[in-house]
Amino acid sequence: MEVVIVPDAKAGGELIAEAIAELVRRKPEALLGVATGSTPLPVYEALAGTVRDGGVDVSRARICQLDEYVGLPAGHPESYRSVVLREVVEPLGLGADAFMGPDGTAEDVQGACEAYDRALSEAGGVDLQLLGIGTDGHIGFNEPCSSLASRTRIKTLTQQTREDNARFFDSLEEVPHHVITQGIGTILEARHLVLLATGEGKAEAVAQTVEGPVSALVPASALQLHPHATVVVDEAAASKLKLADYFRATYAAKPEWQGL
């Protein structure tokens, strides 16, 4: 696991956006896994800027969802399908045909989960999966004590997660109780995992993820098992890392040819 400490969210977004751009230059048809929420927005803004400036051609790239609410209509402004189309697909100039996601409105939700897991595999697998992290250490909607071998499935949200996400709705009551999420086992199949965390509120979860034991209680700690996992954090989110100075020195000495 590589830990990169950046000055602020904007710098983190620019760093990750350039890593995505470099991937697409090498592999134009790359399948990019995206996360929702406020944390990854600087990544999408920086990447869209690079596309507008002609720095990379993403016309053949594909976008896939990490998770989705169950029961929200596909056109609901806070369904993750709508969010990804609005914040990622459209700003990059891609069409809806470049997008993959689970069906949160399906009558057979478990069948939809299994179908999406298969679709990711049949698409050749995710080349780079961008992740956020919850204050309790969850990734995707894999809440604490999720199986580290789990596949795409339905999950019940914790009260904390519902409260954290209520800011996107008019009230807490509108936040769904259930979601479809890629499982940890599914996430770990991506070729490169990039976790972005910003703000002091994520500091404890980051420390447990990076320096704590691998544990289902902190789902993000499963990144320690991945051969190419990168954790990008701002100074506030890095504030509880015991080895912060080591991580800074390691990154400063990193050869340019290695990339992110």
Secondary structure, 3 states (H helix, E strand, C coil): CEEEEECCHHHHHHHHHHHHHHHHHHCCCCEEEECCCCCCHHHHHHHHHHHHCCCCCCCCCEEEECEEECCCCCCCCCCHHHHHHHHHHCCCCCCHHHEECCCCCCCCHHHHHHHHHHHHHHCCCCCEEEECCCCCCCECCECCCCCCCCCCEEEECCHHHHHHHHHHCCCHHHCCCEEEECCHHHHCCCCEEEEEECCHHHHHHHHHHHHCCCECCEHHHHHHHCCCEEEEEECCCCCCCCCHHHHHHHHHCCCHHHCC
